[in-house]
Amino acid sequence: MLELNTDNFETEVTESETPVIIDFWASWCGPCQMMGPVFEELSSGYTGKLKFAKLSTEEQPDLAAKFNISGIPCLIVTKQGKEIDRIVGFAPKETLKEKIDAILSKI
């Protein structure tokens, strides 16, 4: 799983030709801990269509602030660094897949 930070954000997100979904999370957040395995499991089904990445709001507060993160877990889909859509809160695998597919159909 790709871990984002200030060193690789530009290359992995802003300059990416492939849309990116970023999981904004924190170690103390229970719903974030539940979302992690679901997010990772879904990532294998989108190879070449959507890049999956994680960003710790504790370790990268400036990047989290750039996206106005006010609640976590928060999944943000970006295209060339610009936000396309966001999903806030925990969702089970099938629900999350439906939401991601709906977002991708708009890009």
Number of C-alpha atoms within 10 A of each C-alpha: 10 12 14 22 17 11 8 12 16 14 13 21 23 17 13 16 14 17 25 25 26 22 28 25 26 17 11 9 12 13 16 20 15 14 23 15 12 17 24 15 11 16 17 12 11 12 11 9 12 20 22 22 21 19 22 17 19 13 14 14 13 13 18 17 11 8 12 9 18 10 10 19 25 21 27 21 24 22 19 17 18 14 14 17 17 17 18 15 13 20 17 11 15 11 11 18 17 11 16 21 12 11 15 15 8 8 10
